Structure formats: C-alpha cells, structure tokens
Amino acid sequence: MNTTEQIESTIRALENKRYDAVMNKNLEELAKLAHPKLSYAHSSGGVDTLEEYLQKINTGFYVYKKIEHPIDSFTILNNIVLVRGEMNGEIIVGGEKKTLKNKTLTVWVYIAEEWRFLSYQPTPTIRMPFIS
C-alpha cells in the first residue's frame, strides 16, 4: 500500500466517485466501487445489501437531488479505512421529499489490489435542548 497521505487522497477521490455515481444514477460505477458484501444503512434504520441498494436506486425508490459530503477524518488500520464525515442533502424516498443531515461512518477495505466500499452507517443529527 501507500503512504497515509496517498491513501487518504485515494479514498477522498473514491468517496467523490461514489457520491457522483449515486447522484447520476450510475449503477455500474457504484457496483464497481462496492464490495459484494456491502452493508448500507439508512438514517431510517433500514439496511440494504448491494443488490437491494442498487435496485432501489434503479427503480427510483431513492432519488438523490443534492448531496454534500464533507469528510472530518480518516482512520487507517492495515487494509481498512474508516471515514468519518457527513451526508447532507435532499432525497426523495418512496415519493416523499426528505432532508438529510447525518454524521456518517464509511468503511473501505483494500482487497485484490483495490479499495472497495464495504459499509455505510449514518446517524441523523438531532438538535437537543441545552441542558445545564
């Protein structure tokens, strides 16, 4: 593998490709980036396999309108990279418009000489009243 900076740069580029594929409904590209055992959680609590997620995008169940995905940090552990960040935007889910505001954990694994998107877990950010 490469230096920390090279790995972070590569993963940042792959994250951009992943979100571009979702926004543009490029299922072939998304499938190439994903590990076959992908576990994709949603802020609703549901979890999709790779096949389920691709099907829901393909059929229009999920229609991504706008996504911002800043990255806060990377943790590199051998052939695994944990990416902490956010996913904020607008989506249509089953015909209903929703606003996304999530903190996220994305997992990439280096296998067979390439990085593959293995898991995604969002946590909706909720404004809590200040308690003194």
Summary of the structure (lengths in Angstrom):
residues: 132
radius of gyration: 15.1
end to end distance: 48.0
largest distance: 51.8
contacts: 333
relative contact order: 0.18
helix: 27%
strand: 49%
